[in-house]
Amino acid sequence: MRATLAGDVLKELEALDARAGAQLEPRLRDMLRLRVSYLNGCVNSIRLHSESLTLEGVRPDVIAALARPVRLMRAGLVSDGEEAALRLAEVLTDAPRGLEPEARVAAGHWYNSTQIGAIVQTVALTNAWNRVLRGTD
C-alpha cells in the first residue's frame, strides 16, 4: 500500500528546505544533499541534486565522486572545507556510528558556528526528504 502524507506536511518541509542551509554556498549545499541522498539510496533525490550541481557548473567527476565516501575521494577533487563538510554530513547521516567528534572539529576549521548549523540543517532536512520520498514511492 502506498503512503499518503498530509499536504501541509509537504508544504512545511518545502518551506524549511528553502531556508535550511541558506548560509552556505549553493554548490556546497547541493553537494551535501547529493552525498546524503547517496547514503540513503534515494534515487529521486540523487537525480535532482546531480542535475542541480550540473546546472551550477560542477564537473561530472566531482558529481560522480559524491557517490563514494569522502575519505575515498581522489585528493584535490573537492576543497578541504568541502571535504570536512561532506564528512560531517556522512557522520550525521550514519546514525549507528553516532557523531565522530573529529568530524565536527574538522568542519570547525573551515566554517563558523552559523555555517555548521546550516550544514546540520541541510543534512537533517535532506534525510527527512529522502525518507519521505522513499516511504511514499
C-alpha positions, -999 to 999 in steps of 0.1 A, spaced: 0 0 0 13 34 -9 16 60 19 -2 93 16 10 123 35 -10 153 46 -4 182 21 6 206 48 35 183 59 50 186 24 44 223 23 61 228 56 91 206 45 94 227 14 94 259 34 120 246 58 141 233 30 141 266 12 156 282 44 179 255 57 215 259 47 209 294 32 242 305 48 261 280 26 273 284 -10 247 267 -33 274 244 -46 282 231 -11 246 229 -1 238 207 -32 269 186 -27 257 178 9 223 170 -4 237 147 -30 261 129 -7 233 123 19 209 111 -8 235 86 -19 239 74 16 202 69 19 197 53 -15 171 79 -26 172 77 -64 148 106 -70 170 129 -48 202 117 -64 189 126 -98 176 160 -86 207 171 -68 230 158 -96 211 179 -121 213 209 -98 251 206 -95 254 202 -133 235 234 -138 259 251 -113 288 241 -135 302 213 -112 323 189 -131 309 154 -138 339 137 -120 331 157 -88 294 148 -90 302 111 -96 327 111 -67 299 121 -43 286 85 -46 316 73 -26 327 80 10 346 113 12 377 95 26 379 76 -7 377 106 -29 407 115 -51 428 141 -34 422 176 -46 388 168 -62 370 190 -36 383 217 -14 395 209 22 365 228 35 341 209 13 357 176 23 352 185 60 315 194 55 309 162 35 325 141 62 303 158 88 272 150 66 283 114 64 286 111 101 253 128 108 235 106 84 251 73 96 232 71 129 246 38 141 281 53 144 270 85 160 288 117 158 326 114 155 339 145 174 368 148 149 343 154 121 329 184 138 363 197 148 375 194 112 344 213 99 351 239 126 384 248 109 366 259 78 331 271 89 318 293 117 291 281 141 263 295 120 276 277 89 280 244 108 244 249 119 235 253 83 253 221 74 234 203 102 201 218 90 208 208 54 217 172 63 187 168 86 162 181 60 178 160 32 175 130 55 138 138 61 131 143 23 149 111 15 127 92 39 95 109 28 103 101 -9 114 65 -2 84 60 21 58 72 -4 74 59 -36 
